[in-house]
Amino acid sequence: MIRLACELGDPQAQCAVATGLIHNPESQQEALRLFNLSAEQGDALSQFRLGSLLLNGDGGVAKDEKEAVRWFVSAAEQGQREAMTCLAACYLNAIGTEQNLEEAVRIFRLAADKGSPEALYNLGLMYEHGVGVKKDKEEAQRHFRLASEKGDVQAQFMVTNQPK
């Protein structure tokens, strides 16, 4: 049934089939074709996954950080929280775009509001080191605690290994 929906052009079905194919080297080209079709139709999850493949040069695709950022922007504008977190990290670290700390903080906050433990952890780091925000150890610990409660292992380490 999902294959039929995929063949009929359903973007969610295309994304689902592509997700199943991407890790098999023999089917990566078909997976990339389906991710592209789905992403071009506006499917946020496909846009995020395509961006991730491009960012890292995975799945048989050439690394292209600028194109990755373009897909992250498209997915983030639709509220896709993982894309928001990746986009914010790109702005923070000048990956595929110029560094923009204000935008990184803004987008990490949006992703954190959507429940992203990674965004909470990154905000904690930014507050701890005063990057893009005023240095504030209490605010850093608050973000680490929230991320830790959502299962972020790095945040759990930061919470349990902070001097009292």
N, C-alpha and C positions, 0 to 999 in steps of 0.2 A: 504494500500500500504506500509506504513512504517513497519507494523508488518511483512509483507512478506519479505521485505528487511532485517529486523532484523533476521528473521528465516533463511535467506540465508547467514547470517554472515557479513552483511555490518556494519562496526564499527560505523559509524555515526548514523545509524538507531538504533543500539544497545544502543548507548549513549542516544539518544532521548527518546527511550522507557524507559530506566532505570531512566532517569531524571523524567519522569512522574510517575514512580512507587515508588520511594524511600521514599516519605513522608507518604505512607500508610503502617502501620505496617504489614498488611497482605501480602503485596507484596514486602517487603524489601529484602528478600532472593533472589527473582528473579531479582530485580534491581541490587543487588550486583553481582550476576552471570553475568548479561549483562555488567555491568561496567568492571568487570574483563576480560571478553572475548574481549571487545572493547579495553581496555587498553593494553592487551597483543598483540593486533594487531597494536599497536602504535598510537591509537587515543589520541591526546594530551588533549582534553577536558575531556575524560573519565579518563585519568591518573590524571589530576588535581582534578576532583570530587572524585575519589577514595582516593587520598591523603588527601583531606579535611575530608572525612568521617573517615579515619584512624586517622588523627591528633586529632580529637575531640571525637572519639568514638561514632559517630552518625550513624543513619541508621541501627541500629542493628548489627553493626560491633564493635569488641573489639578495644579499643584504642591501637595504635601501631605507635609511633612517628617515629621510624627508618624506618618502611615500608612507612609511609607517605612521609618522605624525599626522599626515593627512587623514588616514583611516581612523586613527585614534580621535581626532577632532570630530569626524562625522559620527562616530559611535558615542562619544562623550556628549555631544549636543542632544542625543536622544536619551541621555541619562544612564548609559551603560557604565556601571561603576568601575569595573576592571579597566575599561578604556580610560576613564577619568583618572584613575590612579597612575596608569602608564603615561598618559599625557602630562600629568603634573610632574612625574619623574623626569620626563624629557625636558620640560621647562626648567626644572631644578638643575639638571646636569648638562644642559645645552646639547642634547642629543637630537639631531635632526632639525633643530631650530636654535634660535639664539636663546641664551639664558634669560629667564624672566621670573625672578623670585616672587614677585607680587602675584603673577598668574599661577605659579606653582602652589602657593599658599591657598589662593582662592579655590582652585580646582581640588586640591587635597581636602579642603573643608567640605566641598560639595560631595565628594566621594565618602568622606567620613560620615556625613549626614545620611548617606544611603547605607551605612553599616560596614564600610570597608575597613577591616582591621589593618591592612597595609597602609591605607591613608592615615589612619590614626597614629600608627607607629612612625610614619615619616613626619607627621606634624610634631610628634614628640621629639624627634631628633632635631627638627628645625628650631623648636623652642629651647631645647637643651643647649644648642650651639649658637643660637641667635642668628640663624640664617633666614633672611626674609621676614623675620619677626623679631621683636625685642626678646632678648634672652630671658627666660623665665623657667627656672628649675621646677617650680610647683606645677606650672602649666604642662611642662614636659612630662612630669610624672603622672598627671591626670590623663594625658593622652596615652601614655604607656599602659596605665591601668585599664583604660577602656579597651585598648587593642588586645591586651592580655586576656581580658574577660571574653573576647571574641575568638580566642584561640591562637593569636599570633605568638609564635615561639620566641622570636627576637624580643618582643615586648615583654614577655614573661621573664626573660633573662634580665632585661633592664629593670623590671620591678623588683625582682628578688636580689639583685646585685648592686643596688644603689646604697651608698652610705646613709646611715640614719642621721 
